[in-house]
Amino acid sequence: MRLGTDHYRWLVVIHYNDQRPVRGAGSCIFLHVAPPPGEGTSGCTALAPEDLLTVLTWLDPARNPLLVQLPEELLDAARAAWHLPSALNP
């Protein structure tokens, strides 16, 4: 993936809809470096470079990490339903 920017300098592949893709459900989603303020992504999650590097230092694919993204007001219900750690920060 080549861009004229550093957006993909570091990235994490989010395995969503990539094993048996469903047309129109999205795919090729990454956790990558954020574009400048006011610019968006094409459906990815983007972080400031220093935040992404922090994630990359503790991310261990062997532990089957799960990316949870939802509105803050739904976090408590999801935490209980999905048995998520109470230490999650919004």
C-alpha positions in Angstrom: 0.0 0.0 0.0 1.6 3.2 -1.1 0.6 6.7 -0.3 2.5 9.9 -0.5 2.1 10.2 3.2 3.1 8.3 6.4 -0.4 7.0 7.2 0.7 3.4 6.6 4.2 3.7 8.1 3.0 1.5 11.0 -0.2 -0.4 10.8 -2.2 -3.3 12.3 -4.5 -5.4 10.1 -7.9 -5.6 11.6 -9.3 -9.0 10.6 -12.8 -7.9 9.8 -14.8 -9.5 7.0 -11.6 -11.0 5.5 -12.0 -14.8 6.0 -15.3 -15.1 4.0 -15.9 -11.6 2.8 -19.5 -10.4 2.6 -19.9 -7.9 -0.3 -20.7 -4.4 0.9 -19.8 -5.2 4.6 -16.4 -3.5 4.5 -12.9 -5.1 4.7 -9.3 -4.0 4.5 -9.5 -2.2 7.8 -6.4 -1.1 9.5 -5.2 0.7 12.7 -2.8 3.2 11.3 -1.3 6.7 11.7 -3.9 9.4 11.7 -4.2 11.9 8.8 -3.9 15.7 9.6 -6.8 17.2 11.6 -10.0 17.6 9.6 -9.1 14.7 7.2 -10.7 11.3 7.6 -9.9 7.7 6.7 -11.7 5.2 4.5 -13.2 3.3 7.5 -10.0 2.6 9.4 -9.1 3.6 12.9 -6.3 6.1 13.0 -4.2 7.2 16.0 -1.5 9.8 16.5 1.9 8.2 15.7 3.0 8.1 19.4 -0.3 6.4 20.4 0.0 3.9 17.7 3.6 3.1 18.7 2.4 2.6 22.3 -0.2 0.1 21.1 2.4 -1.7 18.9 4.7 -2.2 21.9 2.2 -4.2 23.9 0.1 -5.8 21.1 0.6 -9.5 21.0 -1.1 -11.3 18.1 -0.7 -14.7 19.9 -3.1 -13.5 22.6 -5.9 -12.9 20.0 -6.5 -9.2 20.7 -9.9 -7.7 20.1 -10.5 -4.2 19.0 -13.7 -2.9 20.6 -15.1 0.4 19.3 -18.4 1.7 20.4 -20.0 4.8 21.9 -18.9 5.4 25.5 -22.5 5.2 26.7 -22.6 1.5 25.6 -19.3 0.5 27.2 -20.7 -0.6 30.5 -23.3 -2.9 28.9 -20.7 -4.3 26.5 -18.3 -4.8 29.3 -20.8 -7.0 31.1 -22.2 -8.8 28.1 -18.8 -9.6 26.6 -16.9 -10.1 29.9 -14.5 -7.3 29.0 -11.9 -6.2 31.6 -13.1 -3.5 33.9 -9.9 -1.6 33.3 -10.9 -0.5 29.8 -10.7 3.3 29.4 -13.1 5.1 27.1 
